[in-house]
């Protein structure tokens, strides 16, 4: 092992030991203050900051994904309320894709942020669109949306 690799290994080991020491002493692993929450590694202030930062990142990622697929508007009915929108698999393969994203194990997860991250990492591939949750549910249950019923001949 060369010197740079050995130094990196020692530093990461040292950081792990530091974190473990902080946990044992009930010290926040982020700000070094006394932790005010039992059996937690972050104090309530740092935990709240982490939640706020995480929610902001999630909203930015979701908005960027919608923009990549035509904007923040339902492709079916035109709904533009951000909180109502979601990504739809055009070929109706959403369940299979979510299972692949959670690596075939578990019964939950694979949707939401995992899907948005996957889309970003894969360059926003074709086969997806932005739909409101009502239209998405209608397509999933009946194969068509009430806004565009199948044409009877």
Secondary structure, DSSP 8 states (H G I E B T S, - for coil): --HHHHHHHHHHHHHHHHHHHHHHTTB-TTT-SB--STT-SS-HHHHHHHHHHHHHHHHHHHHHHHHHTT-SS-TTT----GGGEEEEETTS-HHHHHHHHTTT-SSS-SSTHHHHHHHHHTT--SSEEEEEHHHHHHHHHHSSBTTB-----
